[in-house]
């Protein structure tokens, strides 16, 4: 496969649509937890805002700046985590990173199936952090940490 084909695969139609028209974008008026994630190597930055309902995430919103991979990951994270416990959200975030690192998707649930858009990222190891930044910021917010870095 040529380099140009690989680059085309990296930016799939689904990924580009998530990045260009993300659901759950913007800072809400009220929230229970927030954190900022920065990737100083490439300039990606994501702010995550989480509202909780007891042990479950009621809502997640994001403001992402950076590459389309980072923006798509933040949008998908905010779409998938409502209704999950903090532990379930953390596990899903770890799975997103594994998909990006290994290229091995998982079809067992709808959420895991949706993460498969990041499977091609394994061909570009420096871009794995673009996938994981929003998930790391979510973990930081849920842990009471205000900032995290991909470095």
Secondary structure, 3 states (H helix, E strand, C coil): CCHHHHHHHHCCHHHHHHHHCCCCECCCCCCCEEEEEEECCCCEEEEEEEEEECCEEEEEEEEEECCHHHHHHHHHHHHHCCCCEHHHHHHHHHHHHHHHHHCCCCCCCHHHHHHHHHHHHHHCHHHHHHHHHHHHHHHHHHHCCCEEECC
